[in-house]
Amino acid sequence: MNKNETIFVAGATGMVGSAIIRKLVANGFTSVIGTYRNRKPSFDHPAVSFFSVDLMDTQAVAAFYKEHKPVYVFDAAAKVGGIVANNLYRAQFLYENLVIQNNIIHQAYVSGVKKLLFLGSSCIYPKMAPQPIKEEYLLTNTLEYTNEPYAIAKIAGLKMCENYNLQYGTNFIAAMPTNLYGPEDNYDLQNSHVLPALIRKFHEAKVNNKPDVTIWGTGSPLREFMHVDDLAAASLYLMENYNENQFVNIGWGKDISIKDLAFLVKEIIDFKGELVFDTTKPDGTPRKLLDVSLLNAIGFVPQISLREGIADAYQDFLKKFA
């Protein structure tokens, strides 16, 4: 990648998009453009320009590509949320994600983009996939029902990249990250993911001198977590070093129980109370761990430990809410 060529990051205000932009700037890229819809990015750097574009508007996206002529595209734009949001807004999650990615990917083809990276989610895999989850397990069984619409949209996106390559000779690659956390995360208890929700719960309990914090379920399920800055580094690495049609898992290849995660967050935030596990609430899938053999073979290994990453995420939370 030439440092002066125009790079388009779709979804610039999101946790992933903003991390990719920070990584590009840190690595000396001088012509980065990002799109946002409602919330203007706070990041300010002379190498980066932001534009308000409705990515669901096909004509607006086409006009954006025509005007700015990006050479590389990182597609980090999506409608996202936790279990509650995924299950409640099922039609929106399916429709909006399909439209957004269709516009970004198709117009990248139309405008002759040199290379595109589509970022999906580990929820594309079957609910009861063997562990750790290999890329080859895609479409081998039924999905988790609660986030099925979002998963179907992401599967369509990676298949769109695969088949545009086959039919049109494009170089559109795809990657499926594990559970992410870090700066610009969503800390809303109603629609956030487990790690940011724990950070907020423990912080509020500490500030309000509560005697305990309640955790849903037994705490036994195992989950994998990656700091979003590691994902940004992996994304740039793949853009510079990977050109195959096979999509790639991005993760640590290590997991932790929700119980141990809760105790780790408790320790980092320095909450002195007790943990209560509400076993009347569901645990969800027993384990969800990605096989990252392909990523490691390509030459990328993440660097940010879970302890270090949670401490960083907590500082980000404090800046926004403390």
Buried (B, 14 or more C-beta within 10 A) or exposed (E): BEEEBBBBBBBBBBBBBBBBBBBBBEEEBBBBBBBBBEEEBEBEEEBBEBBEBBBBBBEBBBEBBEEBBBBBBBBBBBBBBBBBBBBEBBEBBBBBBBBBBBBBBBBBBEBEBBBBBBBBBBBBBBBEBEBBBBBEBBEEEEBBEBBBBBBBBBBBBBBBBBEBBEEEEBBBBBBBBBBBBBBBBBBBEEBBBBBBBBBBBBBBBBEEEBEEBEBBBBBEBBBBBBBBBBBBBBBBBBBEEBEEEEBBBBBBBBBBBBBEBBBBBBEBBEBEBEBEBEEEEEBBBEBBBBBBEBBEEBEBEBEBEBEEBBEBBBEBBEEEEE
